[in-house]
Amino acid sequence: MAEYQLYCFAQSGNAYRAALMLNLVGADWEPIYVDFFKGGETRTPKYRTEVNEMGEVPVLVHGAKKLSQSGVILTYLCEHTGQFKPDGEAARLEALRWIIFDNQKVNGFLGPFRFLKNFARPAGDPAVLAFLKGRIDSSLAILDKRLSKAPFMLGDRPTIADISLCAYLYYPAEEFGFDIAAEHKNIAAWLNRIKALPGWAHPYKLMPGYPLPQ
Ligand SMILES: N[C@@H](CCC(=O)N[C@@H](CS)C(=O)NCC(=O)O)C(=O)O
């Protein structure tokens, strides 16, 4: 058995944060496939009792430890490996500030938008999609401006704040109906810098369940 197990599925950008971190730090890890789409596994009493009471992926298992919330998993992994770790208290708090902003307003809106547009049947209500798109545009502009100042979120080297913010940003533009990289040049350059790190892999390569059965 690998040292780490990650409950995940390929279409989950929230889980991608944890999978990408595991790969970038060179961890010995294996995915445990969660059948979110067909089986509704995260909503089953079994999953909520045995895996995560919050009914979500990602969940990281490390020995006797079982962790959920990607921000917690990223914090745990950077503390355990010393990699992508913000340096000192000010940087640690700054990383946490961006991870919370990301979870709420960047990928926190992108995930539901993509789900409603691309996977939900019937597709989401246009008024809901329009509301989310407005929030997404505003948050991506904030991120793009931040990334005009330095190569990575906290400066010259990548930290867990960068890895968190990647969540949905490498998925195909067709799944959103707009092209994030084409519309935001600083985000595009930053995504390329992260892509160049040893161990980077696309979410559809890193996690099981792609493509979805018809
Ligand atoms: N803030 C959480 C978000 C996790 C999350 O929403 N995961 C989705 C998959 S992308 C999920 O498991 N949803 C299950 C459900 O809604 O039933 C994190 O970053 O870990």
The ligand as a Tripos MOL2 file, in Angstrom:
@<TRIPOS>MOLECULE
LIG
   20    19     1     0     0
SMALL
NO_CHARGES

@<TRIPOS>ATOM
      1 N1        -13.5790   23.5500    0.4010 N.3       1 LIG1
      2 C1        -13.5570   22.1350    0.0650 C.3       1 LIG1
      3 C2        -14.4870   21.8730   -1.1050 C.3       1 LIG1
      4 C3        -14.6620   20.3920   -1.3850 C.3       1 LIG1
      5 C4        -15.7870   20.1070   -2.3660 C.2       1 LIG1
      6 O1        -16.7350   20.8940   -2.5200 O.2       1 LIG1
      7 N2        -15.7070   18.9570   -3.0430 N.am      1 LIG1
      8 C5        -16.7600   18.5390   -3.9520 C.3       1 LIG1
      9 C6        -16.1730   17.9090   -5.2030 C.3       1 LIG1
     10 S1        -15.3840   19.0620   -6.2510 S.3       1 LIG1
     11 C7        -17.5890   17.4640   -3.3150 C.2       1 LIG1
     12 O2        -17.0490   16.5100   -2.8100 O.2       1 LIG1
     13 N3        -18.9140   17.5880   -3.3600 N.am      1 LIG1
     14 C8        -19.7520   16.5240   -2.9080 C.3       1 LIG1
     15 C9        -21.1810   16.8330   -2.8730 C.2       1 LIG1
     16 O3        -21.5410   18.0040   -3.0300 O.co2     1 LIG1
     17 O4        -21.9670   15.8970   -2.6900 O.co2     1 LIG1
     18 C10       -12.1140   21.7330   -0.2410 C.2       1 LIG1
     19 O5        -11.3710   22.5700   -0.7400 O.co2     1 LIG1
     20 O6        -11.7280   20.5920    0.0700 O.co2     1 LIG1
@<TRIPOS>BOND
     1     1     2 1
     2     2     3 1
     3     2    18 1
     4     3     4 1
     5     4     5 1
     6     5     6 2
     7     5     7 1
     8     7     8 1
     9     8     9 1
    10     8    11 1
    11     9    10 1
    12    11    12 2
    13    11    13 1
    14    13    14 1
    15    14    15 1
    16    15    16 2
    17    15    17 1
    18    18    19 2
    19    18    20 1
@<TRIPOS>SUBSTRUCTURE
     1 LIG1         1 GROUP 0 **** ****
